[in-house]
Amino acid sequence: MDLRANVHLGQLRSETDALLLDAARAAGADSVIANVPHGLDTLVAGSHWGGTDLSGGQWQRIAVARAFYRDAAMLMLDEPTSAMDPRAEYLVIRRFKELAAGKTAVFVTQGLENARIADRIVVLDRGRVREEDDFETLMARGGLFAELYRLAQDR
């Protein structure tokens, strides 16, 4: 499968690549596309299949571009930035917040700094909801979220 088909996955193809490239830019995947041998036509099936191997962070950017391209009423991303460098992570999180405006969005993260963008944070502990509220309230409450957030900041 080439990069174009990977981003289009599950969606109708548009007449041009303009919307796809907009989504790629928003996800930071434009740099991935620019740095592979055949751009959007690059086969990404692994070098043993004659394709190009992508890093974990590059795959995440392509997956986020796919989510952005869909323009769905609901967005769900599970650890979308875990393999990204801090600059790429910041850009994806900022763009996710913009794209999620007026939509239902679920963002799963262990990077608690990213939770700041959420209107509502749900803290799970051993499969159970332990706390639920906005960032400021959870921090003021001083419970599990605040404890974990402070530990992460002290690293």
TORLUMMI-215294 format. One record per residue (C-alpha): x, y, z. Coordinates in steps of 0.2 Angstrom, whole numbers. Last residue first. Example, Ala and Ser with C-alpha at 12.3 -4.5 7.8 and 13.67 -1.06 7.14 Angstrom:
! TORLUMMI-215294
{r {68,-5,36}}
{r {62,-22,39}}
! end
This chain:
! TORLUMMI-215294
{r {57,71,181}}
{r {48,83,192}}
{r {34,87,180}}
{r {29,69,178}}
{r {28,67,197}}
{r {17,82,198}}
{r {5,76,185}}
{r {5,59,194}}
{r {0,67,211}}
{r {-12,79,203}}
{r {-21,65,193}}
{r {-22,54,209}}
{r {-30,67,220}}
{r {-25,85,224}}
{r {-42,92,222}}
{r {-34,108,215}}
{r {-25,98,201}}
{r {-41,89,196}}
{r {-51,106,196}}
{r {-39,114,185}}
{r {-38,100,173}}
{r {-56,97,171}}
{r {-66,83,179}}
{r {-66,64,182}}
{r {-57,54,195}}
{r {-54,35,199}}
{r {-63,27,184}}
{r {-59,9,185}}
{r {-48,-2,174}}
{r {-34,-3,186}}
{r {-34,16,188}}
{r {-42,27,175}}
{r {-42,46,176}}
{r {-56,54,165}}
{r {-51,72,160}}
{r {-64,84,153}}
{r {-62,99,142}}
{r {-46,92,137}}
{r {-31,102,131}}
{r {-22,100,148}}
{r {-22,81,145}}
{r {-6,83,134}}
{r {4,87,150}}
{r {-2,70,157}}
{r {8,60,144}}
{r {-1,44,147}}
{r {-13,48,133}}
{r {-30,43,126}}
{r {-39,57,117}}
{r {-57,55,114}}
{r {-66,69,104}}
{r {-84,73,101}}
{r {-84,88,89}}
{r {-87,106,90}}
{r {-68,110,91}}
{r {-59,93,88}}
{r {-49,100,73}}
{r {-42,114,83}}
{r {-37,103,98}}
{r {-30,90,86}}
{r {-19,104,78}}
{r {-12,109,95}}
{r {-9,91,100}}
{r {0,87,83}}
{r {11,103,84}}
{r {16,99,102}}
{r {20,81,98}}
{r {31,86,83}}
{r {41,98,93}}
{r {43,85,108}}
{r {49,71,97}}
{r {36,58,92}}
{r {35,40,97}}
{r {21,42,110}}
{r {11,55,99}}
{r {-5,47,95}}
{r {-7,38,111}}
{r {-25,32,107}}
{r {-34,45,95}}
{r {-52,46,94}}
{r {-61,59,83}}
{r {-80,60,82}}
{r {-90,70,69}}
{r {-77,64,56}}
{r {-66,75,46}}
{r {-58,60,38}}
{r {-42,68,33}}
{r {-38,72,51}}
{r {-39,54,56}}
{r {-28,49,41}}
{r {-15,62,45}}
{r {-15,56,63}}
{r {-11,38,56}}
{r {3,45,44}}
{r {11,55,59}}
{r {10,39,70}}
{r {19,29,56}}
{r {33,42,55}}
{r {35,42,74}}
{r {36,23,74}}
{r {49,24,60}}
{r {45,20,42}}
{r {52,6,31}}
{r {51,9,12}}
{r {44,-4,0}}
{r {52,-18,-10}}
{r {43,-31,1}}
{r {58,-34,12}}
{r {60,-15,13}}
{r {43,-14,23}}
{r {26,-11,16}}
{r {26,8,14}}
{r {26,9,-5}}
{r {30,27,-10}}
{r {17,35,-22}}
{r {13,49,-9}}
{r {31,55,-11}}
{r {42,43,-22}}
{r {58,41,-12}}
{r {53,46,5}}
{r {58,62,13}}
{r {44,74,7}}
{r {30,62,12}}
{r {37,60,30}}
{r {40,79,31}}
{r {21,82,26}}
{r {17,70,40}}
{r {17,84,53}}
{r {-1,80,57}}
{r {-8,97,51}}
{r {3,96,35}}
{r {-3,78,31}}
{r {-21,84,33}}
{r {-18,98,21}}
{r {-9,86,9}}
{r {-24,75,9}}
{r {-36,89,6}}
{r {-25,95,-9}}
{r {-22,77,-16}}
{r {-34,80,-30}}
{r {-50,72,-36}}
{r {-54,65,-19}}
{r {-53,47,-14}}
{r {-67,40,-4}}
{r {-63,35,13}}
{r {-58,19,22}}
{r {-40,21,20}}
{r {-36,38,11}}
{r {-21,41,22}}
{r {-14,23,18}}
{r {-19,24,0}}
{r {-9,40,-3}}
{r {6,33,7}}
{r {7,17,-4}}
{r {0,0,0}}
! end
